[in-house]
Amino acid sequence: MDGHPWLGIIIIAALTIIAYFLELAKASFENLSYNTLEKMADDDEEDPEHAAIAKAALEFVDNKERAFLNAVRAGMGIALIGDGMAFVKHIAGALYDAAYDYHGSEFLPVLYVVLAIIVFIYLVVLLSHIIPDRLGSLKAEKHFFRLFGLMKMITVILAPIGTCLEVGCHILLKIVGLDADAEDIVTEDEIISMVNESQEQGVLEAEEAEMISNIIEFDEKQTRDIMTHRTKIVAVDSEMDIESAMKFMARQSFSRFPLFTGDIDNIVGVIHLKDVVKCYAGNNYKNRTLLDISRKPLMVPDTLNIDDLFHEMQNKNVHMAIVIDEYGQTAGIVAMEDILEEIVGNIQDEFDNEEQLIRKCNDTIWIVLGETHLDELSEAIGVEPDDDDMENFDTLNGLLISILGRIPADDEKATVEYNGYRFDILETKRKMIRKVRVTKLETPEEKEEKEEN
């Protein structure tokens, strides 16, 4: 083959440099923070020159994004094709001829050419893609402003080719039934994956990552998932007098109470300790009833999405809602604090005296409350309930009662083994398993290894 190796090297070097700057411009453009640009554009007083460039850059990003990216792709394609043609014409042929003249056989020249192709591809990809892409990602703002003039020039010069690519893309996608103008949709799973990756890289703290994940998953939960169950409701009887009610409420750890008449399924209002104290401080409190100073209760179905619940409580300016099941009975109550805890985690004040749902004793033993949800149990301890059990039961209490086939007596200390764990029931109260000791059992492999040692 006829060729001039040095000419080929010069052409490849020139085209690779062009590809380098095109990729650097593209990477800095794609990784630039739009918020940073807006802040710089607003900073007219301190740095008017920089602010003017930022405003022009904002306009470019808003109006020329697709044109610029198409132009870069066209330029990259031309540069890489040119690299390949120059290598084949000026280097590969000359290398083959030189090796053939030296060795006098066809095998080694072909081998040299193959090795040269591998090295050529490696260097071109490294220099025209990987390095500029990494640099553009790490210092996007710096490179963007340095290359802004080049970006505008590329967009103008390569606009015809970019337009042809855009038209061709539309035609081909239309043929296969896709919309070329449809924007990429980022799914919740992708966002959570990015959050987890940021946490692993140290960009986000564990608490921050958990809070973001909680916000994303916020609307996936229903009211019944976060409510205080009816068996744990502390309510006030509407027949009580003001003084007795005030003393009763003052002994509790709450400020708001459901007000019922007859039984807990007939909630007639919500009573606030502050209102009772104000009434008691007046002179005519003996002539007033709890109903007189109670507030209208907000009744919500237990299937209501907690995002909708939050907005409804916000709009109606209430801090407690009564949760009603499908039979019209009181299923539980939910407070604004319960909703916020789904985002920020457990909130405890100086009056809270709640036990931990799961308390670790050592690597194999935990003390768990019966009200603990099965998904929390699985995440914290590693217990893996069967799919049917996850579908049929919400809490450890429900699962254990199902396995036993009965409700344990208050003084009964029953034991259950399930999926590699032993559950020792420590406390049962009012037909509900309150406290359980969970012990991880040794697997056959662990027992065998222990015996061998």
C-alpha beads as a LAMMPS data file, in Angstrom:
LAMMPS data file: protein, C-alpha beads

453 atoms
452 bonds

1 atom types
1 bond types

-500.0 500.0 xlo xhi
-500.0 500.0 ylo yhi
-500.0 500.0 zlo zhi

Masses

1 110.0

Atoms # bond

1 1 1 0.000 0.000 0.000
2 1 1 1.095 3.571 -0.705
3 1 1 1.214 5.767 2.340
4 1 1 3.207 8.291 4.292
5 1 1 3.464 7.255 7.982
6 1 1 4.436 10.694 9.253
7 1 1 1.553 12.311 7.402
8 1 1 -0.765 9.686 8.908
9 1 1 0.558 10.402 12.402
10 1 1 0.043 14.161 11.915
11 1 1 -3.524 13.666 10.641
12 1 1 -4.396 11.256 13.473
13 1 1 -2.882 13.593 16.092
14 1 1 -4.800 16.583 14.715
15 1 1 -8.116 14.738 14.527
16 1 1 -7.606 13.229 18.005
17 1 1 -6.972 16.709 19.441
18 1 1 -10.183 17.933 17.787
19 1 1 -12.077 14.932 19.200
20 1 1 -10.520 15.623 22.631
21 1 1 -11.867 19.181 22.761
22 1 1 -15.238 18.145 21.367
23 1 1 -15.631 15.503 24.080
24 1 1 -14.350 17.894 26.756
25 1 1 -16.914 20.495 25.660
26 1 1 -19.686 17.888 25.644
27 1 1 -18.754 16.509 29.094
28 1 1 -18.522 19.967 30.693
29 1 1 -21.849 20.942 29.082
30 1 1 -23.634 17.822 30.373
31 1 1 -22.195 18.075 33.897
32 1 1 -22.618 21.808 34.392
33 1 1 -24.935 22.797 37.244
34 1 1 -27.830 24.873 35.921
35 1 1 -28.327 26.375 39.402
36 1 1 -24.700 27.528 39.444
37 1 1 -25.195 29.277 36.106
38 1 1 -28.331 31.027 37.381
39 1 1 -26.525 32.268 40.512
40 1 1 -23.622 33.575 38.424
41 1 1 -26.016 35.279 36.003
42 1 1 -27.713 37.075 38.911
43 1 1 -24.374 38.307 40.289
44 1 1 -24.286 41.495 38.164
45 1 1 -22.813 43.799 40.792
46 1 1 -19.737 41.840 41.931
47 1 1 -18.643 40.445 38.549
48 1 1 -20.642 41.948 35.650
49 1 1 -18.396 40.434 32.946
50 1 1 -18.752 36.915 34.311
51 1 1 -22.490 37.466 34.828
52 1 1 -22.909 38.478 31.178
53 1 1 -21.151 35.298 30.025
54 1 1 -23.322 33.250 32.393
55 1 1 -26.497 34.820 30.946
56 1 1 -25.337 34.001 27.425
57 1 1 -24.510 30.479 28.577
58 1 1 -27.983 30.088 30.102
59 1 1 -29.587 31.144 26.842
60 1 1 -27.334 28.707 24.969
61 1 1 -28.217 25.836 27.329
62 1 1 -31.945 26.591 27.074
63 1 1 -32.142 27.026 23.302
64 1 1 -29.184 25.241 21.713
65 1 1 -28.752 22.068 23.768
66 1 1 -29.915 19.576 21.130
67 1 1 -28.221 21.465 18.268
68 1 1 -24.915 21.538 20.163
69 1 1 -24.995 17.859 21.138
70 1 1 -25.862 16.822 17.575
71 1 1 -23.014 18.983 16.274
72 1 1 -20.580 17.391 18.738
73 1 1 -21.691 13.902 17.738
74 1 1 -21.230 14.786 14.087
75 1 1 -17.783 16.243 14.762
76 1 1 -16.751 13.234 16.845
77 1 1 -17.933 10.889 14.113
78 1 1 -15.985 12.762 11.435
79 1 1 -12.838 12.876 13.584
80 1 1 -12.917 9.179 14.461
81 1 1 -13.674 8.092 10.892
82 1 1 -10.822 10.314 9.703
83 1 1 -8.524 8.735 12.298
84 1 1 -9.410 5.284 11.049
85 1 1 -8.929 6.186 7.386
86 1 1 -5.575 7.849 8.076
87 1 1 -4.399 4.836 10.059
88 1 1 -5.401 2.367 7.346
89 1 1 -3.988 4.411 4.449
90 1 1 -0.782 5.784 5.906
91 1 1 0.250 3.553 8.816
92 1 1 -1.209 0.054 8.540
93 1 1 -0.104 -0.366 4.912
94 1 1 3.382 1.015 5.536
95 1 1 3.769 -1.178 8.640
96 1 1 2.691 -4.277 6.705
97 1 1 5.073 -3.549 3.824
98 1 1 8.016 -2.884 6.156
99 1 1 7.372 -6.053 8.167
100 1 1 6.941 -8.123 5.009
101 1 1 10.206 -6.846 3.546
102 1 1 12.002 -7.610 6.821
103 1 1 10.560 -11.076 7.604
104 1 1 9.634 -12.300 4.161
105 1 1 6.457 -14.018 5.405
106 1 1 2.800 -12.956 5.632
107 1 1 1.983 -14.098 9.193
108 1 1 4.177 -11.732 11.220
109 1 1 3.240 -8.608 9.194
110 1 1 -0.445 -9.372 9.781
111 1 1 0.252 -9.882 13.496
112 1 1 2.079 -6.535 13.672
113 1 1 -0.838 -4.780 11.976
114 1 1 -3.364 -6.377 14.365
115 1 1 -1.293 -5.299 17.379
116 1 1 -0.958 -1.810 15.910
117 1 1 -4.754 -1.621 15.451
118 1 1 -5.284 -2.595 19.112
119 1 1 -2.803 0.049 20.314
120 1 1 -4.336 2.626 17.939
121 1 1 -7.892 1.991 19.196
122 1 1 -6.722 2.079 22.832
123 1 1 -4.931 5.422 22.425
124 1 1 -7.721 7.040 20.417
125 1 1 -10.427 5.988 22.909
126 1 1 -8.257 7.023 25.862
127 1 1 -7.255 10.415 24.465
128 1 1 -10.443 11.390 22.649
129 1 1 -13.062 10.034 25.048
130 1 1 -12.084 8.739 28.494
131 1 1 -9.666 11.492 29.598
132 1 1 -11.694 14.504 28.345
133 1 1 -14.914 12.979 29.647
134 1 1 -13.371 12.572 33.114
135 1 1 -11.900 16.081 33.092
136 1 1 -15.188 17.596 31.938
137 1 1 -17.036 15.803 34.727
138 1 1 -14.605 16.843 37.461
139 1 1 -14.276 20.536 36.534
140 1 1 -17.364 21.205 34.443
141 1 1 -17.714 24.921 35.222
142 1 1 -14.065 25.753 34.506
143 1 1 -13.951 23.942 31.149
144 1 1 -17.413 25.136 30.106
145 1 1 -16.469 28.814 30.272
146 1 1 -13.095 28.191 28.611
147 1 1 -14.735 26.341 25.729
148 1 1 -17.955 28.362 25.481
149 1 1 -16.799 30.197 22.350
150 1 1 -15.776 26.891 20.758
151 1 1 -19.194 25.422 21.593
152 1 1 -21.011 28.227 19.779
153 1 1 -18.682 27.926 16.783
154 1 1 -19.120 24.134 16.588
155 1 1 -22.895 24.511 16.759
156 1 1 -22.888 26.918 13.796
157 1 1 -20.295 25.141 11.613
158 1 1 -21.668 21.628 12.053
159 1 1 -25.335 22.648 12.174
160 1 1 -26.162 21.206 8.705
161 1 1 -24.743 17.792 9.571
162 1 1 -26.375 17.892 13.006
163 1 1 -29.725 18.755 11.422
164 1 1 -29.382 15.837 8.998
165 1 1 -28.669 13.520 11.926
166 1 1 -31.705 14.853 13.790
167 1 1 -33.991 14.343 10.781
168 1 1 -32.626 10.847 10.194
169 1 1 -33.151 9.997 13.865
170 1 1 -36.784 11.170 13.724
171 1 1 -37.492 9.152 10.588
172 1 1 -35.940 5.917 11.862
173 1 1 -37.587 6.153 15.283
174 1 1 -40.940 6.930 13.698
175 1 1 -40.600 3.795 11.561
176 1 1 -40.186 1.643 14.687
177 1 1 -43.007 3.471 16.492
178 1 1 -40.995 5.621 18.931
179 1 1 -41.162 9.340 19.662
180 1 1 -37.813 11.050 19.139
181 1 1 -38.964 14.125 21.099
182 1 1 -39.878 12.139 24.207
183 1 1 -37.711 13.122 27.163
184 1 1 -35.901 10.577 29.275
185 1 1 -37.893 9.678 32.371
186 1 1 -35.863 9.097 35.513
187 1 1 -37.522 6.424 37.638
188 1 1 -37.686 6.367 41.429
189 1 1 -35.423 3.301 41.475
190 1 1 -32.793 5.182 39.460
191 1 1 -32.934 8.143 41.849
192 1 1 -32.600 5.860 44.883
193 1 1 -29.694 4.100 43.168
194 1 1 -27.981 7.485 42.629
195 1 1 -28.608 8.411 46.264
196 1 1 -27.094 5.125 47.478
197 1 1 -24.103 5.609 45.193
198 1 1 -23.611 9.150 46.522
199 1 1 -23.703 7.788 50.066
200 1 1 -21.108 5.122 49.251
201 1 1 -18.844 7.786 47.732
202 1 1 -19.191 9.982 50.818
203 1 1 -21.087 12.784 49.059
204 1 1 -24.156 12.202 51.265
205 1 1 -24.325 11.222 54.918
206 1 1 -26.276 8.069 55.785
207 1 1 -29.032 10.140 57.442
208 1 1 -29.317 12.405 54.393
209 1 1 -29.500 9.450 52.008
210 1 1 -32.156 7.781 54.149
211 1 1 -34.207 10.981 54.276
212 1 1 -34.117 11.391 50.485
213 1 1 -35.131 7.747 50.015
214 1 1 -37.970 8.224 52.513
215 1 1 -39.244 11.258 50.594
216 1 1 -39.194 9.341 47.305
217 1 1 -41.045 6.388 48.844
218 1 1 -43.378 8.666 50.831
219 1 1 -46.451 8.234 48.634
220 1 1 -46.159 4.438 48.564
221 1 1 -47.510 4.047 52.108
222 1 1 -51.081 4.080 53.333
223 1 1 -52.471 5.539 56.532
224 1 1 -52.840 2.114 58.153
225 1 1 -49.075 1.572 57.753
226 1 1 -48.205 4.425 60.124
227 1 1 -51.244 4.752 62.409
228 1 1 -51.339 4.006 66.120
229 1 1 -53.520 0.900 66.394
230 1 1 -56.812 1.126 68.277
231 1 1 -55.463 -1.146 71.025
232 1 1 -52.880 1.532 71.904
233 1 1 -55.172 4.562 71.705
234 1 1 -55.446 6.662 74.850
235 1 1 -58.881 8.277 74.564
236 1 1 -61.113 10.383 76.809
237 1 1 -64.749 9.582 77.625
238 1 1 -67.026 12.519 76.794
239 1 1 -69.024 11.820 79.987
240 1 1 -66.066 12.809 82.189
241 1 1 -66.212 16.205 83.872
242 1 1 -63.628 18.870 83.050
243 1 1 -61.593 18.448 86.240
244 1 1 -61.371 14.639 86.025
245 1 1 -60.483 14.808 82.342
246 1 1 -57.734 17.348 83.002
247 1 1 -56.163 15.171 85.700
248 1 1 -56.375 12.086 83.481
249 1 1 -54.881 13.859 80.469
250 1 1 -52.090 15.416 82.529
251 1 1 -50.914 11.935 83.568
252 1 1 -50.435 10.895 79.931
253 1 1 -47.605 11.711 77.543
254 1 1 -49.826 13.346 74.929
255 1 1 -51.479 16.709 74.368
256 1 1 -54.303 15.621 72.011
257 1 1 -56.825 12.860 72.686
258 1 1 -59.727 11.332 70.780
259 1 1 -63.031 11.987 72.556
260 1 1 -65.525 9.126 72.484
261 1 1 -69.065 8.480 73.634
262 1 1 -69.916 4.947 74.646
263 1 1 -66.956 3.144 73.088
264 1 1 -63.869 3.783 70.976
265 1 1 -65.816 3.179 67.735
266 1 1 -67.869 6.305 68.356
267 1 1 -65.325 9.125 68.203
268 1 1 -67.139 12.445 68.592
269 1 1 -64.232 14.865 68.715
270 1 1 -60.593 15.605 69.473
271 1 1 -59.774 17.244 72.781
272 1 1 -56.620 19.268 73.477
273 1 1 -55.105 19.438 76.962
274 1 1 -54.528 23.174 76.530
275 1 1 -58.243 23.737 75.879
276 1 1 -59.173 21.738 78.982
277 1 1 -56.732 23.708 81.155
278 1 1 -58.081 27.019 79.800
279 1 1 -61.630 25.919 80.498
280 1 1 -60.718 24.759 84.011
281 1 1 -59.065 28.108 84.708
282 1 1 -62.380 29.836 83.964
283 1 1 -65.076 30.348 86.551
284 1 1 -67.859 28.405 84.861
285 1 1 -66.028 25.173 83.930
286 1 1 -68.531 23.103 85.933
287 1 1 -71.282 24.161 83.568
288 1 1 -69.378 23.056 80.470
289 1 1 -68.744 19.600 78.991
290 1 1 -65.838 18.133 77.072
291 1 1 -67.971 18.170 73.935
292 1 1 -68.291 21.956 74.264
293 1 1 -64.534 22.468 73.999
294 1 1 -63.690 19.596 71.668
295 1 1 -62.765 20.025 68.018
296 1 1 -64.380 18.328 65.056
297 1 1 -62.520 15.095 64.278
298 1 1 -60.993 14.470 60.864
299 1 1 -62.051 10.982 59.764
300 1 1 -59.933 9.272 57.090
301 1 1 -60.005 5.770 55.571
302 1 1 -57.154 3.438 56.470
303 1 1 -56.325 3.072 52.759
304 1 1 -55.660 6.791 52.247
305 1 1 -52.219 7.544 50.819
306 1 1 -50.123 9.328 53.462
307 1 1 -49.113 12.031 50.985
308 1 1 -52.808 12.865 50.491
309 1 1 -53.345 12.578 54.246
310 1 1 -50.541 15.058 54.899
311 1 1 -52.029 17.640 52.520
312 1 1 -55.536 17.154 53.917
313 1 1 -54.327 17.669 57.495
314 1 1 -52.328 20.670 56.336
315 1 1 -55.300 22.239 54.546
316 1 1 -57.651 21.677 57.493
317 1 1 -55.016 22.729 60.033
318 1 1 -55.384 19.623 62.200
319 1 1 -52.697 17.559 63.880
320 1 1 -54.639 14.352 64.506
321 1 1 -56.871 12.219 62.299
322 1 1 -59.124 9.297 63.224
323 1 1 -58.520 6.275 60.983
324 1 1 -61.616 4.290 59.995
325 1 1 -61.538 0.752 58.561
326 1 1 -63.803 -0.710 55.869
327 1 1 -66.419 -1.673 58.475
328 1 1 -66.743 1.868 59.803
329 1 1 -64.941 1.063 63.040
330 1 1 -62.032 2.961 64.531
331 1 1 -58.830 1.355 63.245
332 1 1 -56.470 3.789 64.926
333 1 1 -55.274 7.377 65.003
334 1 1 -52.538 9.167 63.120
335 1 1 -50.795 12.385 64.111
336 1 1 -48.866 14.852 61.978
337 1 1 -45.757 13.707 63.830
338 1 1 -46.293 10.149 62.560
339 1 1 -46.234 11.421 58.981
340 1 1 -43.093 13.513 59.505
341 1 1 -41.351 10.531 61.097
342 1 1 -41.709 8.698 57.783
343 1 1 -39.292 11.278 56.353
344 1 1 -36.921 12.253 59.159
345 1 1 -37.081 9.127 61.303
346 1 1 -38.207 8.714 64.887
347 1 1 -38.944 11.967 66.745
348 1 1 -38.835 11.793 70.518
349 1 1 -39.438 14.620 72.939
350 1 1 -38.803 14.829 76.680
351 1 1 -42.161 13.200 77.427
352 1 1 -41.745 10.179 75.169
353 1 1 -41.042 6.925 76.941
354 1 1 -41.291 4.502 74.065
355 1 1 -39.425 1.230 73.921
356 1 1 -37.305 0.457 70.912
357 1 1 -39.124 -1.773 68.472
358 1 1 -35.971 -3.848 68.018
359 1 1 -33.212 -3.934 70.652
360 1 1 -30.061 -5.881 69.887
361 1 1 -28.626 -7.876 72.797
362 1 1 -25.759 -9.497 70.891
363 1 1 -25.017 -10.825 67.411
364 1 1 -27.650 -13.568 67.646
365 1 1 -30.298 -12.309 70.102
366 1 1 -32.776 -9.418 69.862
367 1 1 -35.722 -8.225 71.952
368 1 1 -38.538 -7.279 69.588
369 1 1 -41.949 -5.721 70.237
370 1 1 -44.926 -7.568 68.783
371 1 1 -46.100 -4.471 66.893
372 1 1 -42.918 -4.463 64.780
373 1 1 -43.680 -4.632 61.072
374 1 1 -42.360 -7.676 59.230
375 1 1 -40.398 -5.611 56.715
376 1 1 -38.602 -3.817 59.588
377 1 1 -37.899 -7.187 61.208
378 1 1 -36.445 -8.495 57.963
379 1 1 -34.269 -5.435 57.421
380 1 1 -32.904 -5.208 60.980
381 1 1 -32.436 -8.877 61.862
382 1 1 -32.499 -10.834 58.623
383 1 1 -35.655 -12.860 59.238
384 1 1 -37.148 -13.630 55.835
385 1 1 -40.904 -14.255 56.120
386 1 1 -42.544 -16.338 53.407
387 1 1 -44.272 -14.391 50.627
388 1 1 -47.712 -15.527 51.807
389 1 1 -46.954 -14.384 55.347
390 1 1 -45.743 -10.977 54.128
391 1 1 -48.982 -10.609 52.212
392 1 1 -51.290 -11.781 55.010
393 1 1 -49.671 -10.216 58.097
394 1 1 -48.285 -6.785 58.896
395 1 1 -46.681 -7.369 62.294
396 1 1 -44.707 -9.969 64.217
397 1 1 -47.704 -10.365 66.532
398 1 1 -49.946 -11.435 63.645
399 1 1 -47.340 -13.835 62.255
400 1 1 -46.715 -15.594 65.589
401 1 1 -50.430 -15.922 66.410
402 1 1 -50.935 -17.495 62.979
403 1 1 -48.091 -19.981 63.487
404 1 1 -49.326 -20.888 66.983
405 1 1 -52.913 -21.150 65.771
406 1 1 -54.162 -19.374 68.896
407 1 1 -53.663 -16.303 71.045
408 1 1 -51.277 -17.065 73.935
409 1 1 -52.535 -16.566 77.482
410 1 1 -51.154 -13.600 79.407
411 1 1 -48.834 -15.776 81.504
412 1 1 -47.897 -18.212 78.730
413 1 1 -44.265 -18.419 77.539
414 1 1 -44.641 -20.072 74.140
415 1 1 -41.782 -20.747 71.695
416 1 1 -41.886 -20.830 67.899
417 1 1 -39.168 -21.752 65.395
418 1 1 -39.483 -20.164 61.977
419 1 1 -37.110 -19.818 59.002
420 1 1 -33.904 -20.248 61.015
421 1 1 -34.945 -18.223 64.072
422 1 1 -36.470 -19.039 67.468
423 1 1 -39.146 -16.726 68.847
424 1 1 -39.646 -16.861 72.627
425 1 1 -42.806 -14.997 73.636
426 1 1 -41.930 -12.995 76.760
427 1 1 -45.094 -10.966 77.296
428 1 1 -48.714 -11.174 76.157
429 1 1 -51.246 -8.568 77.196
430 1 1 -54.854 -7.927 76.198
431 1 1 -54.805 -10.668 73.555
432 1 1 -51.709 -9.249 71.895
433 1 1 -48.108 -10.493 71.939
434 1 1 -46.182 -7.549 73.339
435 1 1 -42.560 -8.663 73.591
436 1 1 -40.527 -11.438 71.956
437 1 1 -36.940 -12.658 72.231
438 1 1 -35.635 -13.543 68.771
439 1 1 -32.637 -15.876 68.551
440 1 1 -30.812 -16.741 65.346
441 1 1 -30.332 -20.513 65.150
442 1 1 -27.152 -22.127 63.907
443 1 1 -27.287 -23.519 60.392
444 1 1 -26.220 -27.164 59.808
445 1 1 -23.021 -25.870 58.196
446 1 1 -22.230 -23.689 61.228
447 1 1 -22.882 -26.615 63.586
448 1 1 -20.628 -28.887 61.550
449 1 1 -17.860 -26.295 61.454
450 1 1 -18.195 -25.753 65.212
451 1 1 -17.918 -29.486 65.891
452 1 1 -14.835 -29.765 63.691
453 1 1 -13.143 -26.945 65.584

Bonds

1 1 1 2
2 1 2 3
3 1 3 4
4 1 4 5
5 1 5 6
6 1 6 7
7 1 7 8
8 1 8 9
9 1 9 10
10 1 10 11
11 1 11 12
12 1 12 13
13 1 13 14
14 1 14 15
15 1 15 16
16 1 16 17
17 1 17 18
18 1 18 19
19 1 19 20
20 1 20 21
21 1 21 22
22 1 22 23
23 1 23 24
24 1 24 25
25 1 25 26
26 1 26 27
27 1 27 28
28 1 28 29
29 1 29 30
30 1 30 31
31 1 31 32
32 1 32 33
33 1 33 34
34 1 34 35
35 1 35 36
36 1 36 37
37 1 37 38
38 1 38 39
39 1 39 40
40 1 40 41
41 1 41 42
42 1 42 43
43 1 43 44
44 1 44 45
45 1 45 46
46 1 46 47
47 1 47 48
48 1 48 49
49 1 49 50
50 1 50 51
51 1 51 52
52 1 52 53
53 1 53 54
54 1 54 55
55 1 55 56
56 1 56 57
57 1 57 58
58 1 58 59
59 1 59 60
60 1 60 61
61 1 61 62
62 1 62 63
63 1 63 64
64 1 64 65
65 1 65 66
66 1 66 67
67 1 67 68
68 1 68 69
69 1 69 70
70 1 70 71
71 1 71 72
72 1 72 73
73 1 73 74
74 1 74 75
75 1 75 76
76 1 76 77
77 1 77 78
78 1 78 79
79 1 79 80
80 1 80 81
81 1 81 82
82 1 82 83
83 1 83 84
84 1 84 85
85 1 85 86
86 1 86 87
87 1 87 88
88 1 88 89
89 1 89 90
90 1 90 91
91 1 91 92
92 1 92 93
93 1 93 94
94 1 94 95
95 1 95 96
96 1 96 97
97 1 97 98
98 1 98 99
99 1 99 100
100 1 100 101
101 1 101 102
102 1 102 103
103 1 103 104
104 1 104 105
105 1 105 106
106 1 106 107
107 1 107 108
108 1 108 109
109 1 109 110
110 1 110 111
111 1 111 112
112 1 112 113
113 1 113 114
114 1 114 115
115 1 115 116
116 1 116 117
117 1 117 118
118 1 118 119
119 1 119 120
120 1 120 121
121 1 121 122
122 1 122 123
123 1 123 124
124 1 124 125
125 1 125 126
126 1 126 127
127 1 127 128
128 1 128 129
129 1 129 130
130 1 130 131
131 1 131 132
132 1 132 133
133 1 133 134
134 1 134 135
135 1 135 136
136 1 136 137
137 1 137 138
138 1 138 139
139 1 139 140
140 1 140 141
141 1 141 142
142 1 142 143
143 1 143 144
144 1 144 145
145 1 145 146
146 1 146 147
147 1 147 148
148 1 148 149
149 1 149 150
150 1 150 151
151 1 151 152
152 1 152 153
153 1 153 154
154 1 154 155
155 1 155 156
156 1 156 157
157 1 157 158
158 1 158 159
159 1 159 160
160 1 160 161
161 1 161 162
162 1 162 163
163 1 163 164
164 1 164 165
165 1 165 166
166 1 166 167
167 1 167 168
168 1 168 169
169 1 169 170
170 1 170 171
171 1 171 172
172 1 172 173
173 1 173 174
174 1 174 175
175 1 175 176
176 1 176 177
177 1 177 178
178 1 178 179
179 1 179 180
180 1 180 181
181 1 181 182
182 1 182 183
183 1 183 184
184 1 184 185
185 1 185 186
186 1 186 187
187 1 187 188
188 1 188 189
189 1 189 190
190 1 190 191
191 1 191 192
192 1 192 193
193 1 193 194
194 1 194 195
195 1 195 196
196 1 196 197
197 1 197 198
198 1 198 199
199 1 199 200
200 1 200 201
201 1 201 202
202 1 202 203
203 1 203 204
204 1 204 205
205 1 205 206
206 1 206 207
207 1 207 208
208 1 208 209
209 1 209 210
210 1 210 211
211 1 211 212
212 1 212 213
213 1 213 214
214 1 214 215
215 1 215 216
216 1 216 217
217 1 217 218
218 1 218 219
219 1 219 220
220 1 220 221
221 1 221 222
222 1 222 223
223 1 223 224
224 1 224 225
225 1 225 226
226 1 226 227
227 1 227 228
228 1 228 229
229 1 229 230
230 1 230 231
231 1 231 232
232 1 232 233
233 1 233 234
234 1 234 235
235 1 235 236
236 1 236 237
237 1 237 238
238 1 238 239
239 1 239 240
240 1 240 241
241 1 241 242
242 1 242 243
243 1 243 244
244 1 244 245
245 1 245 246
246 1 246 247
247 1 247 248
248 1 248 249
249 1 249 250
250 1 250 251
251 1 251 252
252 1 252 253
253 1 253 254
254 1 254 255
255 1 255 256
256 1 256 257
257 1 257 258
258 1 258 259
259 1 259 260
260 1 260 261
261 1 261 262
262 1 262 263
263 1 263 264
264 1 264 265
265 1 265 266
266 1 266 267
267 1 267 268
268 1 268 269
269 1 269 270
270 1 270 271
271 1 271 272
272 1 272 273
273 1 273 274
274 1 274 275
275 1 275 276
276 1 276 277
277 1 277 278
278 1 278 279
279 1 279 280
280 1 280 281
281 1 281 282
282 1 282 283
283 1 283 284
284 1 284 285
285 1 285 286
286 1 286 287
287 1 287 288
288 1 288 289
289 1 289 290
290 1 290 291
291 1 291 292
292 1 292 293
293 1 293 294
294 1 294 295
295 1 295 296
296 1 296 297
297 1 297 298
298 1 298 299
299 1 299 300
300 1 300 301
301 1 301 302
302 1 302 303
303 1 303 304
304 1 304 305
305 1 305 306
306 1 306 307
307 1 307 308
308 1 308 309
309 1 309 310
310 1 310 311
311 1 311 312
312 1 312 313
313 1 313 314
314 1 314 315
315 1 315 316
316 1 316 317
317 1 317 318
318 1 318 319
319 1 319 320
320 1 320 321
321 1 321 322
322 1 322 323
323 1 323 324
324 1 324 325
325 1 325 326
326 1 326 327
327 1 327 328
328 1 328 329
329 1 329 330
330 1 330 331
331 1 331 332
332 1 332 333
333 1 333 334
334 1 334 335
335 1 335 336
336 1 336 337
337 1 337 338
338 1 338 339
339 1 339 340
340 1 340 341
341 1 341 342
342 1 342 343
343 1 343 344
344 1 344 345
345 1 345 346
346 1 346 347
347 1 347 348
348 1 348 349
349 1 349 350
350 1 350 351
351 1 351 352
352 1 352 353
353 1 353 354
354 1 354 355
355 1 355 356
356 1 356 357
357 1 357 358
358 1 358 359
359 1 359 360
360 1 360 361
361 1 361 362
362 1 362 363
363 1 363 364
364 1 364 365
365 1 365 366
366 1 366 367
367 1 367 368
368 1 368 369
369 1 369 370
370 1 370 371
371 1 371 372
372 1 372 373
373 1 373 374
374 1 374 375
375 1 375 376
376 1 376 377
377 1 377 378
378 1 378 379
379 1 379 380
380 1 380 381
381 1 381 382
382 1 382 383
383 1 383 384
384 1 384 385
385 1 385 386
386 1 386 387
387 1 387 388
388 1 388 389
389 1 389 390
390 1 390 391
391 1 391 392
392 1 392 393
393 1 393 394
394 1 394 395
395 1 395 396
396 1 396 397
397 1 397 398
398 1 398 399
399 1 399 400
400 1 400 401
401 1 401 402
402 1 402 403
403 1 403 404
404 1 404 405
405 1 405 406
406 1 406 407
407 1 407 408
408 1 408 409
409 1 409 410
410 1 410 411
411 1 411 412
412 1 412 413
413 1 413 414
414 1 414 415
415 1 415 416
416 1 416 417
417 1 417 418
418 1 418 419
419 1 419 420
420 1 420 421
421 1 421 422
422 1 422 423
423 1 423 424
424 1 424 425
425 1 425 426
426 1 426 427
427 1 427 428
428 1 428 429
429 1 429 430
430 1 430 431
431 1 431 432
432 1 432 433
433 1 433 434
434 1 434 435
435 1 435 436
436 1 436 437
437 1 437 438
438 1 438 439
439 1 439 440
440 1 440 441
441 1 441 442
442 1 442 443
443 1 443 444
444 1 444 445
445 1 445 446
446 1 446 447
447 1 447 448
448 1 448 449
449 1 449 450
450 1 450 451
451 1 451 452
452 1 452 453
